[in-house]
Amino acid sequence: MRAILLAGANSGSGKTTVTLGLLKVLSEKMAVQPYKIGPDYVDTKFHSRITGRPSRNIDNFLIPDEDILKYLFLKNTEDVDIGVVEGVMGLYDGLGSDKDAFSTSAIAKLLHLPVILVVDGHGMSTSVAAIVKGYVAFDPEVNICGVIINNIMGKTHFDLIKKAVERYTDIPVIGYLPRDKEMSLPSRQLGLVPDKEIDKVDEKIDLVAQHISETVDVDRILELTNSYDEQATDPLQLYQSSLRIGIARDEAFNFYYADNLELMKKAGLKIVFFSPIHDQQLPEVDALYFGGGYPEEFARELSENVSMRTAIKEFSASGAPIYAECGGLMYLGDALMIRDDRFEMVGVLSGHSEMTPRLKKFGYCYVDVTNDCLLGTQGTQLVGHEFHHSVFTVESSDLKPVLEMKKVRDGEVVDTWTGGYQVGNTFASYLHIHFYQNKVFFNNLIQRLELAVNDS
């Protein structure tokens, strides 16, 4: 496999648009493996829609073990011609002011990925050269090998920028995307709206790809890629289980890391997908897994499916295990409040969620398990990610948090909070977890699920 990384000079530079167009162009000629740096769930869906391969998250906070991270980058790539990695935020943006703290540039160096920098050229000409020159000089260990200019007003505008960049730097400008409102994709909560919610999404991607094929030197991109011939050796010794896991997957719940699902299958688990919106009853399973998503966008449909809500509450009351993240927490509470509207939810957790106009939690966090739960025994230390526009309010003194979270920037603890709730064998929190985060977490999780199933 050969690989290249597309990074933005800043958030909103157009790196996702360029990535989607390039994935489409390349997929028509060869086998492409997409990747996303960071904890994002939505961009990866676009990647997979285009390439037909599950896009993988490459994140060295959520997966601090470098051997595991490198394995996830290389696994299942024997038949891949090219890997295309999309960065996160700006090239050097990470956690705090340290350019190497879980940034796109840190991954570029760790995996020896050549970088194509995407710069928004709107309202600039020669000044783009200063931006590129600064990015190159800021960390010489990052191999910035080319530049693509987004938001160009016309060929004359592009020629002026290209001449300036190549006059003042040694970095080639290998193409551009014109300013075209028809290519824009709607956003929600600092990210794109999921692909299945966008009208004519394929037509928009096709338009971007058409521009890429006309205004970007794709052959030059292929020449700039790096080659990876190493064999992927799985560093995990997996515990095998025959549990049947029901996974909620529909318009409301669809935030799952592809590697998490593949790991479950590799451990022998039988995955059965179901829809809390459309199905009336649960499938025959031993445990349930609710990922994140946008339950607030489908609150009425979720609330009106009374038979499903009742089935889930009875499943929990039987002692069968349920694991829920973020949107799953919101669904398992008594109600979801959206402005003046109240929507009844499952009612396993005595409390309600309420949507807020601003983000309440955003970013990476370190986790201490303070009471035994499905996530771990007391004293277990984990890493995770929270991102939510809601708060969960507990309505019973019996419901106690079982996790303590802290955010650390530049070696300083800047925020602490509690969360995560266990009712019987049901666990729910706002926390998103990558199952590959260390060599023992997933095995321990499956064994706890088996114990809960055997006790129910």
Disulfide bonds with the S-S distance in Angstrom:
none
